[in-house]
Amino acid sequence: MKILYGVQATGNGHITRARALLPELLQQGIKVDFMFSGRPQAQLFDMEMFGHYRWANGFTFTTARGKVQRLATLKHLKPITFWRDVRQLDLSGYDLVLTDFEPVTAWAAKRQGVLSVGLARQYALRYPLAEKQSALWLNTAIQCFAPAQHMLGVHWQPDFPDLLPPLLPETSIKPQYYPADTRQRPFILVYLPFEDTSVVMNWLKHFPSWHFKLYSNITELRSEQNVTLLPLSRSTFPGDLQHCSGVICNSGFGLCSEALISGKKMLIKPLQGQTEQAYNSYTLVKMAKALQFDTFNPDVLQDWLSRPPATAYPLPQPAKAIARWLKQGCNVPVSELAASIWQGSRTI
């Protein structure tokens, strides 16, 4: 079996899911080619495991100061380039297209009549998560952006029959993989890629007795007072996640899932104007697993720092079952696949 796996690379959560699923796909004897879109290729990092992947421009949003800039987003859309990429993508050698909300592969599969599966957090937004009613336009928008014959949404609770647990990398599931450095003092992990780094730094410096590790789009590690700035890296970030005392981040599904299962308390700032992050934040607050903030107010950070540690939130791991389901041609209904995975959960 040979599949083309399209990954929306706007955020790292989509890529994290691909990292978690790929070993199980290979274990099933499936040959996998990748296409990434939504981020300039030069900004992708630690991509060795994906081999000689393809890249397309795709679609993404433009952000500034923690907010989606709608006019700038529209200005940078390239619909002619998008449809050219869709038409030129030849799927004749593939049995199936798997799309993690990646639109080029999704529309190419629809256009050429190839079996397609959508696996992404966005497909869960068709449901009223945490009793929050889904916006009426969301289902249509999801179908228009990255259509698929089978949709596998991921969620933190088995509240709806077609939703699966999040796919997490092995490094999140097995914390003993990264031994703790006993010489290192306790620290808070910070990852706010949509925010102004200087604003975040000034906010953190209000608390000199606390140590913060701030991952940012820089090239070399440096320290300023109580903050250590680190370049983005899949080799160091997972270990810091496992050994930190808490996580301050935007409300992207991937990192929040890793923090949740690792038992890290979370202070989250949803990207303003991004629907998925708003739903993620609402759900985590409803679950009493995170505190939300919207401005860099020192009082909010003081309150959160004084709160006790969180407890681990174990979740069943779906990667192996998904890989088997794909290998068998997606013949079992998604609801049966989801039920078989959630049966091992002890979270409810």
Secondary structure by P-SEA (a helix, b strand, c coil): cbbbbbbbcccaaaaaaaaacaaaaaaacbbbbbbbccccccccccccccccccccccbbbbbccccccaaaaaaaccaaaaaaaaaacccccccbbbbccccaaaaaaaaaccbbbbbcccccccccccccccccaaaaaaaacccccbbbbbcccccccccccccccccccccccccccccccbbbbbbbccccaaaaaaaaaccccbbbbbbccccbbbbcccbbbbccccccaaaaaaccccccccccaaaaaaaaaabbbbbcccccccaaaaaaaaaaaaaccccccccccaaaaaaaaaccbbbbbbbbbcaaaaaaaaaacccccaaaaaaaaacccccc
